[in-house]
Amino acid sequence: MPSIFSSVFSNEEIDYLLQLPEVVAAKDRFGSSDKVQFTIALTDGIRAALQTRFGLDLSSVSEIPMRWIKGDTAAHMDRGSRSFENTYLVYLQDSEGEFVLGPDSYPITANTGFVFSEGTSHKTLNTGLTPRLLIGPMNEFAGPVGAGNNITYFSNYADAIAGTNSIAYIGGASWILGTFYGGGDLGGVEEWRVASGNPAATGVYANGYDLSVFGNYSYNVYPAITVCFLEGTQILCLVDEKETYVPIETMRTGTLVKTSRDGYKKVELIGKNGIVNPGHDDRIEGRLYKLSPSNYPELKEDLFITGGHSVLVNKITDKEREGLIKHIGNIYVTDKKYRLTALVDERAEPWASEGKYTIWHFALEHEDIRMNYGVYANGLLVETCSINTMRTKSNLIIV
């Protein structure tokens, strides 16, 4: 049987939640979507109220999920990223319509909580289009649960792993990338990586790809960061026993490339593809960035690389560290230097030259196919691709 709780929080706690900057900002992200999921820091007062009313021990939890939602929610059973016993939610505002839980209906009243067992079908009816705010729905571990979208889209890796701040989703009988329910915005992204779902889905998948080939899981996806050089980039190579810069598009398997620490290494794989570059200056992954000599003194001329391509640097700032973790999930090192992506490196400028361009990348011989090198592009030390990434994740056409 479900349990219904009135006056879960004090009036002061309700006011605090409604006025939180994170709550206000999340509501502003609505657009034409019908829900916005996010998290807030868990205060001692909110933690104590949830323990008193729901019996939840959240002593080791630092944040809880929340949701703005408008319109009716179709009948569904909640799913989460792990097994759970109950769904917990608290309506923080009055709303027209009703919350239908199993065979019973309840008015949607501010400061009213519901607890019901996993597997219970529920929906809302006649709720209109005025946004309503909830804590939850969550499980007993304060993990978000919900209808279990087939594909949920996120703007970066960190949000996709956490399952917060989604930008669009698709359910029903479709696992086709690039499709989503009315509302939402994919921001022009054409290729995706999978953050959670079937662990076998490790590649880069373009819009139109059917993720159900990996099974009917719930997939959280985020933009695939393209790691490439613009055609015409000059790579320092060894030609006829002399070091010389060579246009990347003229390199082929066997070309000797100068590395920062390991002498000259042969090209193992080289590939190309197209990128549609936008005409605006937003800092997004799927675009070209201009690196100029005024910001990078080592450069002999302007260098153009994609947002996911890294310059190799001796140190990174705290802000850069946060940006790297947000977008690629970790801090990586090549040849004892940090990889700093153009997207995160504020010295790199979005190149607002709209059009379709050819981009290239290459991998050098290595006994460990997961490893890469530092090489010189237009004079600047940058990363190569690894053999493994070229084969399985680059989405490049090998030449």
N, C-alpha and C positions, 0 to 999 in steps of 0.2 A: 504494500500500500504506500502511496506517496505521502509525504509529510509536508504540511504548509505552515509557514512561520510568519507572523506579523511582527512589525517593529524590530527588524533584525538589527538596525543601526540606530543610533541617536540622531536627533535632528541636526546636531552639529556635524556629525560624520557624513550625513547625506549632503549637507551644504558643501563640506570639504570636497567630496567626490565630484559634485556637479561643477565646481569651480576650478578643479585641477587643470593646469595648462595642457597636460597630456590629453585629458578628456575633451577639452574645447578644440584642440588641434585635430584630434581624431574626427570629430564631427565635421570639421571643415574639409576633410578629405572625401566626404561622401560622393560628390559628383552625382552621377546617375546610377551608382551602385546601390544595392539594397542592404549592405552591411559593411561595417568597418571593424576589424578585430585589432586589438592592441593590448598592451600590458601596462600596469602601473606598479610602483613600489608599494610593498605591503607595510603599512604603518602598524605600530603596536596596538593602536585602538581598533583598527579594522581586524587585525589578527585575533584580538581578544573577543570581539563580537562574533566572529565566525566560529570560534571555539565554543563560546557560551551557547549560541543558538543552534549550531549544527553539530557540535562535538568534534570539530576538525582540529587535529594537531598540526599546525602549520609553523611550528617553531623553527624548522630548517628551511622554510620557504621565504624568498626575498621579494617576489612579485606575484601578482595574480592577473589572470586574463579578464578583459572586459570587452564589451561589444556594443556598438551602436547598430541598430537595425530598424528598418522601416518596411511596411507592407507585411503581408501574410507569409508565414513559413509553412511549406508543405509538410505533410506527415512524414516523420522519419524517426529512426532510432540513432542515438548518439554513438559515435565512434571516436576513438582517440589513438594516440601513438603507442599506448600500452594498455594492458588489461586493467579494468577498473570495476568497482561495484556500483557506484551511484553517480548520478549527475546532480550538481548543486548550482543553483542560479538565484539571483536576487534582482527583481525589477526595482529600479531606483526612481521611476517616474510613473505617474498614472498614464494610461493609454486607453483609447477606445478599443473595442473588440474583446476577445477572450482567449485564454490559454487553455488548450484542450489537451488533457493528460490522460491517456487511456480512454475510458468511457466517460470521464467527467470533465466539466468545463468550469473555469475559474475566471473572475474578472482580473484584469491586469492593473494592479494597485501598487502605488509607490511603497517601497520598503517592505515588500512581501517576498519571502523566499520559498523555494520549492526544492525538495529532495526526492528523487525517484530512482529506482533501480535501473541498471544498464539493461537495455533491451525493451524499455517501455516506449511505445510509440507516442509521439506528441506533435502538436502543430499549433498555429495561431490562426484565428479567423476574424475578419472584419476589423482589422487593426488600422486601416488607413495608411497615409503616407507621412504622418508625423513621426520623426525619429524617436525611438525609445532607447533608454540606456540600461544595460544589465551588467552586473558582476557575474562572470561566467559566460556561458555554461562551462563548468569545469568538473574534474573528478576529485576524489579525496586527496590527491597529491597536488592540487591546484594546477593541474595540467589542462589545457583547453580541450574540450570535446565538442562535437557538433555533428552535422548531417553527413559528414564524411564525403566531401567533394571528391570527384574522381581526379581532377587536377586543380590545384590552387596555385596561382601565380604570385610571385613576390619580386620586388625590385632588386634584391641583393641576397647574398648567401646567408648572412646572419639572420635576416627575417625569415627566410625559408626554413632554416633549421629550427628556429624558435616557434614557427607557425604563427607569427604576428605580423600585422600591417600588410595583409594581402592586398593585391591590386585588382584581382579578378579571379573567377573560378568557373568550373563547369562540372555538372553532375549528370544524373540520368544514365543514359546508355552510351555516353561518348567519352572516349579517352584521346580525342584528336587534339594535338597541340595547336594553339592558335585560335581555338574556338572557346567561347565563354558566354555565359548568360548575359542578358541585357544589362548594360552598365559595365563599369570597369574600363580599364584602358591599359593595353599592353605596351604603350609607349613606342610602338614601331619595332619592338624586338622580334626577330625572326628565328633565333636559335636559342635553345634552352639546355640547361643541365638539371639533373634530378638531385635534390637534397635529401629527400626521404621517400620511401616507397619500396620497390623491389631493389635490393642492393646490386642486382645484375645490370641495372640501367645506369651504366657508367659513362656513356658517350655524350656527344653533342647531338641534339635532335632538333630538326627544323620544324616550323609550323607545317601542319599537315601530317606529321608522323603520328601513328597510332600507338600510344604507350601500352595499350592492352596486350600487345605481344609479350610483354613481361608479366602479364597477369592483371587481374582487376583489383589493383591496389589503389589507395589514396596517395597521389603523388604531389609533393611540394616541389615546384620548379622555380628556377631563377635564371636570369639572362646568362647565356654562355659568353664569357669574355673572350673576344677575339684577340689573338696574340700574333701580330704580323707587322711587316714593314710595307710601306708604300712602294710600288714598282718604281725603279730608278734609284733606290737607296744603294749606296756604295759600301761594300763589305771588304775589309782588309784581308787579302789572300796572298798566297805565294804563287807567282806565275813566272816560269822560266828562271827560278832561283832568285826572284826579286819580289819584295813586298810591294803590292800595288792594290789600289782600290778597284773593285770590280762591281759593275751593276748586278744586283741580286738576281735579276731575271736571266742573266747569262750564265749563272752558276749551274753546275750539274753534279750528279753523283761522281765523287772522286776529286772534285775541286778541293784544294788545300786551303783551309781557312786558319788565320792566326788567332789563337786563343790567348787569354790573359795569363794563364799559368801553366799550360800544357803544350806549348809549342804549336805546331801545325797539325790539324786534324782534318781528315777527309769528310766531305759531305756524304752522309748516308742516305738522307731523304731530302727532297726539296719539293714544295708544292705551292699552289696558288689558288686564289678564289676571288670573288668580287665582294665589295662592300658598298652599300648605299650610304653615303655620308650626308648628314643633315646640314641645312643652311643656318641653323641657330648655334648658339654657343653654350648650350647646356652640357654639364659634365656628366656624361653617360658612358657606359662601357662600349657600346657598339658604334664607335665613330673613330675618326682620325684626329690625332693631336699633333700640333706643331711644336717642335723643340728648336729653339733658336740659339745662335751663338751668344747672344746677349745674356741668356740665362744659363747656358752651358758652355763655358769658355773652351772646352775641349773640341767642340764641334767645328768642322771646317766649313759647313754650310747647313742650312735648315734640314732637320730630320723629321720625317712624318711616320708615326707609328700608331697602332691602335690602342685603345684605352687599357687593354689588359696586358700590354707589352711593358716589360720592366727595364728601367735603367738600373745599373748596379752601383750602389753607393756604400760608403763606409759607415754611415750612421743614419738613423731615421728619428724624427721627432715623435713625441707622444701622440700628436694629432695624426701623423702619418701612420703610426702603428694602429690606432683605432680605425682609420680608414681602410687599411689593408685587411684587418680582421673582419670588418663589416662586409667587404666586397668579395674577398677570396677565402676567408675563414681561417687564415693562419699567417704567420710570418715565415718567409722562405729565404734561404741563403744559397747563392751560387758563387763558387770560387772565393769563399770567405767574405762575400759582400752581400748586403741586403738587396733583395729585389723590390724596387719601388715602381709600382705601375704608373703609367702616364695619367690614368684616371685620378689617382691619389696625389701625385706629384704636382703641386700648384705652379711649379715653374713651366709645366707643359700647358700649352694653350689650346683649347678646342679650335680646330681648323674649320671655319664655317664656310667651306667651299662645297656647295651642294652638288651631288652627282654620284655616279657609280664609278668606283676605282678598282684597279687590280692590286691585290695585296699578296705578299709572298712570305714564306718562312722556311726554315731548314733545320735539320738535325744532323749533328756530327757523330762520327763513329765513337762508341763508348762501350766498354765491357758491361756496364750497367745501363740497360735501356731506359731507366727512369731518370738518369742524370743528364744535366745540360752543362753548358760552358758560358764563360764570358767572352764576347767577341767585340770587334770595333766596327760601328756603323757610322759613316761620315765623321769618324774620329772619336765618337763617344762609346764608352764601354756599356754594352747592353747584353741581355741574355739571348741564348739560342733556345730552340725547342728541344725537348728530349725525344728520343726515338719512339718511346711508348706513347707520348702525347701526340706526336705526328701521326702515328698509326691509328690511334683509338679515339682521340678527342679533338683533333684540329679541324675536322671537316674541310680539309684542303684537298685539292685535286693534285695527286702526286704526278710529277712530270719526269 
